Amino acid sequence: MKEKVVHVYSHTHWDQEWYFTSSRSRIYLLNHVKNVLRVLENNPDFSCYLLDAQSALIESYLQWAPEDKDRLGALIAAKRLLTGPWYTQTDQLVIHQESVVRNLWYGMKIAKETGGCMALGYVPDCFGQGGNMPQIYRQFGIHHALFWRGIADNTLHETEFCWQGDNGDTVFAVQMPWGYHYGGLLDETPDSLTTFLNEKMRPIEARSARANLLYPHGFDQAPIRENLPELVRQFNACDNQRHYQISSPLDFITALEQEAGADVRVLKGELTEGKHSRVHKTIFSCRADLKQMNNDIEALLVNTLEPVLAIGRSLGHDYPARVMADIWKLMFFNAAHDSIGGCNSDDTNRDIAARYKQARDLASNLLELHTRQIAMRTPREHDYCFTVFNPLTVAATPQITFEAWLPGVPFTLRDATGRALPYVIEEQTELTDYVLNQTIRLNPGKPYHKPQQVYRSKVTVNSSALPALGYTSWHLDFSADGESQRQRDTRPFIENEHYRVDVEENGLLTIAEKASGKRYARQMLLVENGDDGDSYNYSPPREDLAVTSEGHLTAVSRECSDVRQALSLNYRMPVPVDLEARARGELDGVMPVTVQVTLRQDTLIHFTVEVENRVRSHRLCVHFATDILAHISCADQLFGAVTRPVQLSDALRVWEDEGWHEKPVAIEPMQSYVNLHDDSHGFTLYTNGVREYEIVGDRFDTIAVTLFRSFGYMGKTNLLYRPGRASGETVVATPDAQLMGTLRFNFSWRIYQGRFDDARHAQISKALLTAFPVYQDSDFLNGRLRFCLSDEKRTYPLEHSVLALPDGPQDAQLSVVKCAENGNGLVCRFYNPNLAASVAIPALENAHCVLLDEQTPAPERRMLKPNDVQTLYIEIG
């Protein structure tokens, strides 16, 4: 009897776009799946085939070949054609936690409805593994993981291990050290077959002493090898040491787990080492424009649209489940590792941008419809009424900027109690004839207010308290002018109760934090340098030249009002126009930068940076100095927080001698914030832009966040940070990736006193990234401008709150409140964002615990340890 069992799993890794477009991929997928069906149906010895664990491939095929649904279903039900659990092969490091969960939810749903789902965390090509994925897998009934990238043999010599997530949950995992394509090419020559097999199998056996071995047979867009069963018979005939069999990845990994038992190493947390497989640690900042679109739309869906739909459901409105599914699926296509990475041709990235536009348009219009349907049913006692929504589950007093159609006369803006609200009109455009000509009066005999003038206006207001997960009403009072008076001058400072911000002569900021009395110099330094990298990796040029904003401030202006205190800073940074000029040390270009620094009614300092990018192949970061001499940084991750070393010292000492595929840089991902702290105070930078940071400085005391990087080719060879071959196609130029033109970035800075776990970072980030919709309910706007709707009976209350939750440091953080996908209830998902302290889940009536799938009962618990996630299903009337 042979000692070894080699599990040959046949598959294709189907990138849905890359250096080619999704249109090309879909056309060839149609041909590929037809061939797979034919081969599997005609050859029972071809026991199974894996279609890359992406249910989107099945869905895409059936859109064009619905007649094959029964054939597909029969093969999937028989576990001969394997699909799921993913919808697409999503990134796990910079994609929103809810997107990852929904990707699995829809992927498994489609797979099960078609015939069955493979319960394996199969991730053949993503650029690193997220530290909380074991918990996410287990809550979907997945207890095994198989992947390629992220582990160096310095860390793990074997291929099999117990992967422990940051919350303590575990899955049995296997790394494919040489990737999913290792056995993609098979030498069928009889005379060389024995030699070929030995050459392929000995490296595998050197990494695993087990009897069960894995031999992946496939590669990118690989056709099915029709004669594989015959080849496997030939393997067995010529190899006296090993038994070969066509197998599924899940059959292999369960056999290996039974063999290994508890005799495996434990690895904890995220896996992002790039020794043997590139993880492209700096891909997080590639195509910053697309990354920012992704982040904006994720926030719109999770933080605003889904809670508003939950408010609607509480009032009896239907949940538009299929529309939401279509929006999420657009986002899933863009969340795939290459797509969100931006490591594509310009044609493909334009397709990605178009998908984002479609997702944003659908989400924005769906949000408007549902806020409108609520607003038109609430009491209206004034001609200019505004229904204001709070998607948060706590009462909130945000600053809101919204569009209004105003009559051009002075007014006071009042809330439902009659309180005057501070506001400023940012801009106005007179559109009287255009707007009034759009009005449609379904009942011409009914009186209505027709203004003499109409101005499309942008209004910013400091809100009074908005009801938790609900709405309230504002209106215009024309008896007095309540607009806040704005004072404009050139004094170089602003202050509120929390901070004083001074502009120094060199263009840097000094921030005084009033609670401690401390002053922090060298704040908000812009740092520009060359980028010799490509669409996968940032890499500095061999002859670099760094330029900072220090000394290049040209103008300062200030605006102060009851609404905000704001500084506007203009810089003209002399920079090289390209890498050649940089190598010569020539500052032959200019990069104008405008920075707005704003203090509002919160504990943050808000920044908007606008860059006129006129140069090529470079990177722009913003630096904030702290007084923390850091050994670790902290950032948010999927359903929690993670600490990381500020320098990978051990790996840096050996990476060149050991021939690592990628330099082990400590440029790291985040979800929305990065933090440095000690036991008494800390510093946090929040962003909705590029989710990439680094801790820099001789003492590692400075937080650096990438704003953008630009490059000219999809792939390049022999980079400083990535020696050897190119990762992408070297012949594919990417002029769009130079990001020429105007770029805009938003981030916020916070200095706080006390412990990290008491500082409510996740709550602040959630509120900062939440939009508060405002809908104007005025008769003259009902018509072609917005589409005409019939009148409704105004039976809803003037104010409404669905759910108010505690929001202290000891309370669990809400990830999302949404309509349940099954039944008529609501889903609240909580997690612990702390590093050490446990948090409490609130006791809610008519609620019970479920897993991430929203239906499998989970043990009741009221406390969460760090990085734990728990979903509640709430029955509503």
Helices and strands as residue ranges (DSSP letters): E 4-10, H 22-42, E 49-50, H 55-64, G 66-68, H 69-77, E 81-82, H 97-114, E 121-123, H 133-139, E 144-147, E 160-164, E 170-175, G 190-192, H 193-207, E 212-217, H 228-238, E 242-246, H 249-260, E 265-268, G 283-285, H 288-299, I 300-305, H 306-314, H 321-335, H 337-341, H 346-375, E 385-390, E 399-406, E 412-414, E 423-430, H 432-436, E 455-462, E 470-477, E 487-489, E 493-495, E 499-503, E 509-513, E 518-530, E 547-548, E 553-560, E 565-575, H 579-584, E 589-599, E 605-613, E 618-625, E 632-637, E 640-645, H 649-654, E 668-669, E 673-677, E 681-687, E 692-696, E 702-709, G 735-738, E 741-753, G 756-758, H 761-768, E 774-777, G 779-781, E 800-801, E 813-819, E 826-831, E 839-840, E 847-850, E 863-864, E 869-874
